[in-house]
């Protein structure tokens, strides 16, 4: 555990709590968190996670705009769901990206856990894009990412990051419950 990981941990808790509460202010906290985690993961030779942080930075900027525009137009952040065909396409895309990324990491780098890291990174990309699009299904994917990440960070001895992902798992369950309840009530989530 080091200072960079500790600060990233605190920013991560704030970030996901704000996402669950549907606050547009989650995005600047997320951008700061991923910037610091890029350093942590590079030091640990988790290169897929390192690259993922750059992607998260860009998608957080895009999501910030998407949520702000939606909130301005609707008066609140509106939650949507995806059709089954779209979900199937996302699943196939995840599998293909995980396979290609895993092969590249195993053959081209000295990455630790290249296959698990690649699959987690690919699922994280999907979840982040779904979250930026305000899709309920983002929480289901995040729950899977959180569970897999807990195992990976235990294997790497990143104990504070593991605790963060346990917290993320609880927040993801809360987010799924909260967003699903709002959709059942037939109103947007504010």
SEMIKOL-809447 format. One record per residue: residue number from 1; x, y, z of N, C-alpha, C in turn. Coordinates in nm, 4 decimals. Example, Ala and Ser with C-alpha at 12.3 -4.5 7.8 and 13.67 -1.06 7.14 Angstrom:
<nodes>
NODE   nr       npx       npy       npz      capx      capy      capz       cpx       cpy       cpz
NODE    1    1.3190   -0.5690    0.7800    1.2300   -0.4500    0.7800    1.3200   -0.3300    0.7800
NODE    2    1.2850   -0.2250    0.7080    1.3670   -0.1060    0.7140    1.2900    0.0030    0.7870
</nodes>
This chain:
<nodes>
NODE   nr       npx       npy       npz      capx      capy      capz       cpx       cpy       cpz
NODE    1    0.0856   -0.1166    0.0000    0.0000    0.0000    0.0000    0.0903    0.1231    0.0000
NODE    2    0.0518    0.2218   -0.0819    0.1292    0.3443   -0.0875    0.0355    0.4648   -0.0931
NODE    3    0.0928    0.5824   -0.0908    0.0136    0.7054   -0.0872   -0.0736    0.7206   -0.2118
NODE    4   -0.0189    0.6884   -0.3286   -0.0957    0.7022   -0.4533   -0.2172    0.6100   -0.4489
NODE    5   -0.1968    0.4855   -0.4070   -0.3077    0.3907   -0.3982   -0.4107    0.4367   -0.2946
NODE    6   -0.3654    0.4924   -0.1851   -0.4565    0.5396   -0.0799   -0.5447    0.6538   -0.1298
NODE    7   -0.4843    0.7500   -0.1973   -0.5625    0.8625   -0.2509   -0.6598    0.8135   -0.3579
NODE    8   -0.6130    0.7238   -0.4456   -0.7009    0.6675   -0.5487   -0.8182    0.5936   -0.4848
NODE    9   -0.7916    0.5219   -0.3764   -0.8964    0.4501   -0.3026   -1.0049    0.5462   -0.2549
NODE   10   -0.9648    0.6547   -0.1906   -1.0619    0.7522   -0.1382   -1.1426    0.8138   -0.2520
NODE   11   -1.0751    0.8521   -0.3592   -1.1449    0.9091   -0.4748   -1.2420    0.8077   -0.5354
NODE   12   -1.2038    0.6797   -0.5354   -1.2907    0.5754   -0.5902   -1.4187    0.5583   -0.5116
NODE   13   -1.4078    0.5608   -0.3803   -1.5286    0.5493   -0.2968   -1.6220    0.6673   -0.3232
NODE   14   -1.5666    0.7859   -0.3287   -1.6477    0.9052   -0.3565   -1.7112    0.8943   -0.4946
NODE   15   -1.6313    0.8552   -0.5943   -1.6791    0.8446   -0.7319   -1.7996    0.7524   -0.7445
NODE   16   -1.7865    0.6288   -0.6975   -1.8948    0.5323   -0.7183   -2.0170    0.5672   -0.6330
NODE   17   -1.9956    0.6238   -0.5157   -2.1095    0.6690   -0.4352   -2.1887    0.7745   -0.5119
NODE   18   -2.1188    0.8653   -0.5766   -2.1868    0.9687   -0.6556   -2.2547    0.9101   -0.7791
NODE   19   -2.1955    0.8052   -0.8398   -2.2605    0.7392   -0.9537   -2.3925    0.6775   -0.9084
NODE   20   -2.3887    0.6046   -0.7973   -2.5105    0.5406   -0.7460   -2.6181    0.6456   -0.7203
NODE   21   -2.5771    0.7602   -0.6695   -2.6720    0.8678   -0.6380   -2.7078    0.9493   -0.7616
NODE   22   -2.6528    0.9092   -0.8770   -2.6783    0.9721   -1.0056   -2.6373    1.1183   -1.0094
NODE   23   -2.5288    1.1493   -0.9412   -2.4745    1.2847   -0.9425   -2.3754    1.3000   -1.0568
NODE   24   -2.3935    1.4027   -1.1347   -2.3040    1.4335   -1.2446   -2.1612    1.4595   -1.1932
NODE   25   -2.1476    1.4921   -1.0665   -2.0170    1.5224   -1.0090   -1.9331    1.3981   -0.9870
NODE   26   -1.9873    1.2782   -1.0155   -1.9055    1.1580   -1.0076   -1.7899    1.1619   -1.1065
NODE   27   -1.8097    1.2291   -1.2191   -1.7115    1.2233   -1.3269   -1.5769    1.2871   -1.2940
NODE   28   -1.5693    1.4072   -1.2352   -1.4358    1.4595   -1.2034   -1.3620    1.3741   -1.0994
NODE   29   -1.4360    1.3180   -1.0040   -1.3720    1.2291   -0.9069   -1.3206    1.1028   -0.9767
NODE   30   -1.3993    1.0524   -1.0708   -1.3573    0.9352   -1.1464   -1.2331    0.9623   -1.2296
NODE   31   -1.2265    1.0794   -1.2917   -1.1102    1.1143   -1.3738   -0.9832    1.1234   -1.2881
NODE   32   -0.9959    1.1801   -1.1706   -0.8798    1.1885   -1.0802   -0.8389    1.0490   -1.0329
NODE   33   -0.9372    0.9662   -0.9974   -0.9080    0.8313   -0.9494   -0.8346    0.7498   -1.0546
NODE   34   -0.8851    0.7487   -1.1779   -0.8233    0.6640   -1.2806   -0.6835    0.7127   -1.3168
NODE   35   -0.6601    0.8416   -1.3059   -0.5253    0.8938   -1.3312   -0.4258    0.8344   -1.2319
NODE   36   -0.4653    0.8280   -1.1061   -0.3767    0.7710   -1.0042   -0.3658    0.6195   -1.0159
NODE   37   -0.4766    0.5526   -1.0474   -0.4685    0.4064   -1.0607   -0.3840    0.3635   -1.1807
NODE   38   -0.3712    0.4471   -1.2822   -0.2818    0.4140   -1.3935   -0.1394    0.3951   -1.3413
NODE   39   -0.0989    0.4792   -1.2485    0.0345    0.4682   -1.1877    0.0453    0.3399   -1.1057
NODE   40   -0.0550    0.3134   -1.0229   -0.0538    0.1943   -0.9373   -0.0439    0.0678   -1.0224
NODE   41   -0.1273    0.0564   -1.1255   -0.1308   -0.0657   -1.2053   -0.0047   -0.0822   -1.2900
NODE   42    0.0528    0.0269   -1.3389    0.1775    0.0176   -1.4139    0.2869   -0.0415   -1.3256
NODE   43    0.2952    0.0061   -1.2028    0.3965   -0.0440   -1.1099    0.3780   -0.1931   -1.0816
NODE   44    0.2534   -0.2411   -1.0884    0.2234   -0.3817   -1.0583    0.2239   -0.4709   -1.1829
NODE   45    0.2620   -0.4151   -1.2976    0.2645   -0.4877   -1.4252    0.1280   -0.5433   -1.4634
NODE   46    0.0241   -0.4701   -1.4312   -0.1119   -0.5015   -1.4774   -0.1405   -0.4049   -1.5929
NODE   47   -0.0825   -0.4358   -1.7078   -0.0829   -0.3423   -1.8199   -0.2216   -0.3201   -1.8798
NODE   48   -0.3043   -0.4227   -1.8807   -0.4417   -0.4030   -1.9295   -0.5144   -0.3041   -1.8402
NODE   49   -0.4975   -0.3183   -1.7095   -0.5585   -0.2224   -1.6169   -0.5008   -0.0825   -1.6359
NODE   50   -0.3713   -0.0738   -1.6647   -0.3090    0.0568   -1.6886   -0.3716    0.1240   -1.8104
NODE   51   -0.3794    0.0521   -1.9209   -0.4414    0.1068   -2.0424   -0.5875    0.1417   -2.0187
NODE   52   -0.6544    0.0592   -1.9420   -0.7951    0.0808   -1.9115   -0.8177    0.2160   -1.8439
NODE   53   -0.7246    0.2583   -1.7615   -0.7413    0.3856   -1.6907   -0.7449    0.5032   -1.7887
NODE   54   -0.6652    0.4956   -1.8951   -0.6701    0.5997   -1.9993   -0.8052    0.6013   -2.0674
NODE   55   -0.8570    0.4826   -2.0969   -0.9911    0.4731   -2.1553   -1.0949    0.5319   -2.0607
NODE   56   -1.0852    0.4955   -1.9325   -1.1798    0.5482   -1.8339   -1.1760    0.7003   -1.8278
NODE   57   -1.0578    0.7574   -1.8379   -1.0466    0.9030   -1.8329   -1.1277    0.9655   -1.9463
NODE   58   -1.1101    0.9148   -2.0677   -1.1807    0.9680   -2.1850   -1.3309    0.9448   -2.1726
NODE   59   -1.3718    0.8247   -2.1320   -1.5145    0.7939   -2.1227   -1.5793    0.8701   -2.0080
NODE   60   -1.5061    0.8982   -1.9025   -1.5611    0.9821   -1.7959   -1.5900    1.1220   -1.8482
NODE   61   -1.5012    1.1759   -1.9308   -1.5257    1.3088   -1.9893   -1.6497    1.3045   -2.0786
NODE   62   -1.6614    1.2002   -2.1604   -1.7772    1.1839   -2.2471   -1.9044    1.1634   -2.1641
NODE   63   -1.8982    1.0784   -2.0626   -2.0140    1.0534   -1.9767   -2.0596    1.1786   -1.9044
NODE   64   -1.9651    1.2592   -1.8606   -1.9973    1.3853   -1.7928   -2.0834    1.4713   -1.8839
NODE   65   -2.0433    1.4802   -2.0095   -2.1221    1.5581   -2.1072   -2.2585    1.4941   -2.1316
NODE   66   -2.2600    1.3624   -2.1505   -2.3871    1.2919   -2.1770   -2.4861    1.3122   -2.0624
NODE   67   -2.4406    1.2959   -1.9396   -2.5289    1.3111   -1.8243   -2.5738    1.4559   -1.8092
NODE   68   -2.4845    1.5501   -1.8301   -2.5201    1.6918   -1.8151   -2.6236    1.7323   -1.9187
NODE   69   -2.6073    1.6890   -2.0428   -2.7037    1.7208   -2.1488   -2.8379    1.6558   -2.1182
NODE   70   -2.8359    1.5278   -2.0769   -2.9602    1.4574   -2.0453   -3.0327    1.5223   -1.9288
NODE   71   -2.9571    1.5594   -1.8264   -3.0182    1.6231   -1.7098   -3.0773    1.7580   -1.7476
NODE   72   -3.0079    1.8327   -1.8326   -3.0588    1.9631   -1.8755   -3.1868    1.9474   -1.9567
NODE   73   -3.1925    1.8437   -2.0415   -3.3100    1.8229   -2.1266   -3.4283    1.7657   -2.0491
NODE   74   -3.4006    1.6717   -1.9579   -3.5088    1.6009   -1.8884   -3.5341    1.6522   -1.7475
NODE   75   -3.4456    1.7329   -1.6955   -3.4595    1.7806   -1.5586   -3.4029    1.6835   -1.4572
NODE   76   -3.3597    1.5665   -1.5022   -3.3012    1.4644   -1.4169   -3.2286    1.3650   -1.5058
NODE   77   -3.1453    1.2815   -1.4470   -3.0744    1.1794   -1.5236   -3.1697    1.0619   -1.5449
NODE   78   -3.2020    1.0341   -1.6701   -3.2985    0.9301   -1.7054   -3.2253    0.7977   -1.7255
NODE   79   -3.2755    0.6919   -1.6636   -3.2183    0.5581   -1.6750   -3.2936    0.4815   -1.7828
NODE   80   -3.2196    0.4064   -1.8638   -3.2795    0.3267   -1.9699   -3.2317    0.1823   -1.9590
NODE   81   -3.2944    0.0925   -2.0346   -3.2496   -0.0466   -2.0424   -3.2209   -0.0806   -2.1879
NODE   82   -3.1420   -0.1845   -2.2085   -3.1096   -0.2226   -2.3460   -3.1914   -0.3445   -2.3880
NODE   83   -3.2225   -0.3531   -2.5163   -3.2924   -0.4712   -2.5671   -3.2046   -0.5958   -2.5572
NODE   84   -3.2671   -0.7132   -2.5560   -3.1957   -0.8401   -2.5418   -3.0938   -0.8583   -2.6544
NODE   85   -3.1285   -0.8230   -2.7764   -3.0342   -0.8376   -2.8880   -2.9092   -0.7531   -2.8671
NODE   86   -2.9284   -0.6335   -2.8171   -2.8133   -0.5472   -2.7904   -2.7264   -0.6064   -2.6800
NODE   87   -2.7895   -0.6620   -2.5775   -2.7147   -0.7251   -2.4686   -2.6335   -0.8438   -2.5214
NODE   88   -2.6926   -0.9227   -2.6091   -2.6218   -1.0367   -2.6683   -2.5020   -0.9885   -2.7504
NODE   89   -2.5193   -0.8801   -2.8239   -2.4090   -0.8244   -2.9029   -2.2957   -0.7761   -2.8116
NODE   90   -2.3312   -0.7127   -2.6995   -2.2309   -0.6689   -2.6032   -2.1540   -0.7888   -2.5480
NODE   91   -2.2247   -0.8964   -2.5163   -2.1603   -1.0161   -2.4614   -2.0625   -1.0774   -2.5621
NODE   92   -2.1041   -1.0878   -2.6870   -2.0150   -1.1415   -2.7903   -1.8948   -1.0502   -2.8124
NODE   93   -1.9185   -0.9204   -2.8124   -1.8089   -0.8250   -2.8264   -1.7091   -0.8374   -2.7125
NODE   94   -1.7600   -0.8515   -2.5903   -1.6728   -0.8689   -2.4737   -1.5859   -0.9934   -2.4900
NODE   95   -1.6479   -1.1043   -2.5322   -1.5726   -1.2294   -2.5476   -1.4624   -1.2141   -2.6521
NODE   96   -1.4935   -1.1518   -2.7649   -1.3951   -1.1343   -2.8716   -1.2807   -1.0421   -2.8275
NODE   97   -1.3148   -0.9322   -2.7634   -1.2119   -0.8383   -2.7180   -1.1254   -0.9030   -2.6097
NODE   98   -1.1877   -0.9757   -2.5182   -1.1126   -1.0439   -2.4126   -1.0124   -1.1425   -2.4713
NODE   99   -1.0557   -1.2171   -2.5703   -0.9683   -1.3157   -2.6336   -0.8504   -1.2473   -2.7024
NODE  100   -0.8788   -1.1490   -2.7855   -0.7719   -1.0796   -2.8568   -0.6763   -1.0078   -2.7637
NODE  101   -0.7314   -0.9403   -2.6648   -0.6497   -0.8648   -2.5698   -0.5646   -0.9600   -2.4855
NODE  102   -0.6240   -1.0712   -2.4431   -0.5501   -1.1693   -2.3640   -0.4323   -1.2277   -2.4415
NODE  103   -0.4550   -1.2613   -2.5684   -0.3463   -1.3135   -2.6528   -0.2346   -1.2094   -2.6633
NODE  104   -0.2719   -1.0843   -2.6899   -0.1715   -0.9784   -2.7045   -0.0914   -0.9592   -2.5755
NODE  105   -0.1595   -0.9550   -2.4636   -0.0894   -0.9337   -2.3361    0.0022   -1.0509   -2.3023
NODE  106   -0.0431   -1.1733   -2.3326    0.0396   -1.2904   -2.3026    0.1628   -1.2967   -2.3926
NODE  107    0.1469   -1.2651   -2.5192    0.2568   -1.2810   -2.6152    0.3500   -1.1607   -2.6236
NODE  108    0.2976   -1.0418   -2.5966    0.3755   -0.9205   -2.6229    0.4287   -0.8496   -2.4995
NODE  109    0.3874   -0.8932   -2.3808    0.4299   -0.8242   -2.2587    0.4718   -0.9247   -2.1520
NODE  110    0.5204   -0.8716   -2.0425    0.5513   -0.9544   -1.9264    0.4399   -0.9400   -1.8215
NODE  111    0.3173   -0.9147   -1.8677    0.2044   -0.8892   -1.7790    0.1785   -1.0068   -1.6849
NODE  112    0.1409   -0.9735   -1.5638    0.0923   -1.0738   -1.4696   -0.0558   -1.0975   -1.4979
NODE  113   -0.0992   -1.2216   -1.4942   -0.2402   -1.2582   -1.5140   -0.2991   -1.1946   -1.6409
NODE  114   -0.2363   -1.2153   -1.7568   -0.2810   -1.1453   -1.8776   -0.4242   -1.1766   -1.9193
NODE  115   -0.4683   -1.3002   -1.9002   -0.6034   -1.3379   -1.9441   -0.7098   -1.2785   -1.8530
NODE  116   -0.6913   -1.2926   -1.7231   -0.7887   -1.2360   -1.6285   -0.7915   -1.0845   -1.6396
NODE  117   -0.6745   -1.0236   -1.6492   -0.6657   -0.8782   -1.6594   -0.7356   -0.8291   -1.7859
NODE  118   -0.7160   -0.9002   -1.8964   -0.7799   -0.8619   -2.0224   -0.9321   -0.8751   -2.0155
NODE  119   -0.9810   -0.9852   -1.9598   -1.1263   -1.0061   -1.9502   -1.1908   -0.9017   -1.8592
NODE  120   -1.1245   -0.8706   -1.7483   -1.1763   -0.7681   -1.6566   -1.1749   -0.6321   -1.7253
NODE  121   -1.0677   -0.6013   -1.7963   -1.0575   -0.4730   -1.8650   -1.1663   -0.4594   -1.9717
NODE  122   -1.1879   -0.5647   -2.0504   -1.2901   -0.5596   -2.1552   -1.4297   -0.5421   -2.0948
NODE  123   -1.4582   -0.6121   -1.9865   -1.5889   -0.5964   -1.9202   -1.6023   -0.4571   -1.8603
NODE  124   -1.4934   -0.4037   -1.8092   -1.4967   -0.2687   -1.7523   -1.5268   -0.1642   -1.8591
NODE  125   -1.4709   -0.1837   -1.9786   -1.4997   -0.0921   -2.0893   -1.6487   -0.0946   -2.1198
NODE  126   -1.7037   -0.2154   -2.1303   -1.8467   -0.2281   -2.1592   -1.9308   -0.1605   -2.0509
NODE  127   -1.8983   -0.1876   -1.9251   -1.9757   -0.1308   -1.8144   -1.9672    0.0217   -1.8125
NODE  128   -1.8484    0.0757   -1.8382   -1.8323    0.2213   -1.8347   -1.9108    0.2891   -1.9463
NODE  129   -1.9095    0.2294   -2.0657   -1.9874    0.2861   -2.1763   -2.1373    0.2763   -2.1457
NODE  130   -2.1793    0.1624   -2.0907   -2.3207    0.1476   -2.0531   -2.3602    0.2492   -1.9469
NODE  131   -2.2706    0.2749   -1.8516   -2.3002    0.3722   -1.7467   -2.3127    0.5118   -1.8062
NODE  132   -2.2219    0.5467   -1.8969   -2.2291    0.6780   -1.9606   -2.3585    0.6939   -2.0401
NODE  133   -2.4083    0.5833   -2.0952   -2.5350    0.5853   -2.1698   -2.6561    0.5727   -2.0774
NODE  134   -2.6336    0.5629   -1.9468   -2.7379    0.5550   -1.8450   -2.8179    0.4246   -1.8551
NODE  135   -2.7520    0.3154   -1.8928   -2.8183    0.1859   -1.9063   -2.8116    0.1094   -1.7742
NODE  136   -2.9238    0.0610   -1.7300   -2.9340   -0.0155   -1.6056   -2.8358   -0.1321   -1.6020
NODE  137   -2.8151   -0.1954   -1.7156   -2.7314   -0.3149   -1.7222   -2.5853   -0.2898   -1.6829
NODE  138   -2.5451   -0.1643   -1.6779   -2.4071   -0.1359   -1.6371   -2.3787   -0.1954   -1.5000
NODE  139   -2.4793   -0.1940   -1.4116   -2.4577   -0.2433   -1.2750   -2.4350   -0.3940   -1.2719
NODE  140   -2.5019   -0.4677   -1.3580   -2.4831   -0.6130   -1.3639   -2.3399   -0.6447   -1.4069
NODE  141   -2.2932   -0.5735   -1.5082   -2.1561   -0.5949   -1.5546   -2.0561   -0.5527   -1.4471
NODE  142   -2.0816   -0.4388   -1.3804   -1.9897   -0.3951   -1.2748   -1.9820   -0.4969   -1.1612
NODE  143   -2.0929   -0.5604   -1.1290   -2.0895   -0.6625   -1.0230   -1.9940   -0.7758   -1.0621
NODE  144   -2.0021   -0.8208   -1.1874   -1.9087   -0.9237   -1.2343   -1.7646   -0.8769   -1.2326
NODE  145   -1.7422   -0.7532   -1.2767   -1.6073   -0.6952   -1.2751   -1.5547   -0.6887   -1.1318
NODE  146   -1.6386   -0.6439   -1.0399   -1.5961   -0.6306   -0.9007   -1.5555   -0.7650   -0.8414
NODE  147   -1.6341   -0.8674   -0.8656   -1.6029   -1.0005   -0.8120   -1.4709   -1.0522   -0.8691
NODE  148   -1.4530   -1.0412   -1.0004   -1.3289   -1.0871   -1.0626   -1.2095   -1.0043   -1.0161
NODE  149   -1.2290   -0.8740   -1.0002   -1.1198   -0.7853   -0.9575   -1.0755   -0.8153   -0.8149
NODE  150   -1.1690   -0.8504   -0.7296   -1.1338   -0.8860   -0.5916   -1.0349   -1.0013   -0.5917
NODE  151   -1.0613   -1.1013   -0.6732   -0.9696   -1.2146   -0.6844   -0.8332   -1.1690   -0.7376
NODE  152   -0.8329   -1.0894   -0.8458   -0.7073   -1.0463   -0.9078   -0.6228   -0.9627   -0.8122
NODE  153   -0.6856   -0.8701   -0.7417   -0.6086   -0.7832   -0.6526   -0.5616   -0.8585   -0.5277
NODE  154   -0.6324   -0.9627   -0.4891   -0.5820   -1.0492   -0.3816   -0.4564   -1.1218   -0.4293
NODE  155   -0.4623   -1.1726   -0.5509   -0.3466   -1.2433   -0.6064   -0.2255   -1.1517   -0.6188
NODE  156   -0.2476   -1.0232   -0.6440   -0.1387   -0.9261   -0.6588   -0.0986   -0.8611   -0.5268
NODE  157   -0.1725   -0.8862   -0.4195   -0.1407   -0.8255   -0.2913   -0.1749   -0.6775   -0.2826
NODE  158   -0.2658   -0.6330   -0.3664   -0.3119   -0.4936   -0.3631   -0.4312   -0.4854   -0.2673
NODE  159   -0.4024   -0.4892   -0.1392   -0.5058   -0.5070   -0.0380   -0.6016   -0.3882   -0.0283
NODE  160   -0.5523   -0.2679   -0.0356   -0.6410   -0.1525   -0.0285   -0.7303   -0.1453   -0.1522
NODE  161   -0.6745   -0.1774   -0.2672   -0.7543   -0.1808   -0.3899   -0.8578   -0.2931   -0.3816
NODE  162   -0.8216   -0.4059   -0.3224   -0.9178   -0.5148   -0.3004   -1.0340   -0.4648   -0.2137
NODE  163   -1.0028   -0.3946   -0.1057   -1.1086   -0.3395   -0.0191   -1.1967   -0.2438   -0.0990
NODE  164   -1.1340   -0.1619   -0.1845   -1.2112   -0.0703   -0.2685   -1.3106   -0.1476   -0.3552
NODE  165   -1.2662   -0.2595   -0.4122   -1.3553   -0.3367   -0.4981   -1.4626   -0.4114   -0.4195
NODE  166   -1.4375   -0.4427   -0.2952   -1.5441   -0.4966   -0.2093   -1.6494   -0.3866   -0.1876
NODE  167   -1.6020   -0.2649   -0.1623   -1.6944   -0.1516   -0.1477   -1.7681   -0.1281   -0.2787
NODE  168   -1.6944   -0.1309   -0.3911   -1.7580   -0.1149   -0.5226   -1.8665   -0.2205   -0.5435
NODE  169   -1.8402   -0.3439   -0.5003   -1.9393   -0.4513   -0.5149   -2.0679   -0.4157   -0.4408
NODE  170   -2.0547   -0.3685   -0.3177   -2.1732   -0.3262   -0.2423   -2.2431   -0.2090   -0.3077
NODE  171   -2.1668   -0.1114   -0.3543   -2.2264    0.0047   -0.4212   -2.2925   -0.0352   -0.5527
NODE  172   -2.2337   -0.1310   -0.6240   -2.2942   -0.1786   -0.7491   -2.4274   -0.2480   -0.7227
NODE  173   -2.4326   -0.3274   -0.6169   -2.5599   -0.3916   -0.5800   -2.6634   -0.2855   -0.5434
NODE  174   -2.6213   -0.1842   -0.4686   -2.7104   -0.0737   -0.4327   -2.7568   -0.0002   -0.5585
NODE  175   -2.6641    0.0293   -0.6503   -2.6991    0.0976   -0.7740   -2.7996    0.0192   -0.8569
NODE  176   -2.7773   -0.1120   -0.8703   -2.8708   -0.1966   -0.9450   -3.0084   -0.1924   -0.8818
NODE  177   -3.0134   -0.2074   -0.7511   -3.1416   -0.2048   -0.6802   -3.2119   -0.0692   -0.6964
NODE  178   -3.1385    0.0378   -0.6765   -3.1952    0.1726   -0.6818   -3.2440    0.2081   -0.8221
NODE  179   -3.1619    0.1817   -0.9226   -3.2012    0.2158   -1.0592   -3.3167    0.1268   -1.1065
NODE  180   -3.3150   -0.0009   -1.0675   -3.4235   -0.0920   -1.1068   -3.5553   -0.0490   -1.0413
NODE  181   -3.5501   -0.0099   -0.9151   -3.6715    0.0347   -0.8452   -3.7298    0.1595   -0.9114
NODE  182   -3.6437    0.2500   -0.9529   -3.6919    0.3704   -1.0206   -3.7581    0.3365   -1.1526
NODE  183   -3.7027    0.2416   -1.2261   -3.7652    0.2013   -1.3530   -3.8986    0.1331   -1.3290
NODE  184   -3.9076    0.0531   -1.2237   -4.0355   -0.0141   -1.1920   -4.1435    0.0867   -1.1567
NODE  185   -4.1022    0.1930   -1.0913   -4.1995    0.2974   -1.0561   -4.2389    0.3789   -1.1778
NODE  186   -4.1687    0.3524   -1.2890   -4.2055    0.4184   -1.4146   -4.1642    0.5645   -1.4225
NODE  187   -4.0584    0.5987   -1.3493   -4.0133    0.7361   -1.3592   -3.8621    0.7384   -1.3711
NODE  188   -3.8134    0.8482   -1.4160   -3.6682    0.8647   -1.4310   -3.6044    0.8739   -1.2924
NODE  189   -3.4775    0.8467   -1.2875   -3.4020    0.8569   -1.1653   -3.3397    0.9955   -1.1617
NODE  190   -3.3629    1.0688   -1.0517   -3.3103    1.2062   -1.0469   -3.1759    1.2109   -0.9776
</nodes>
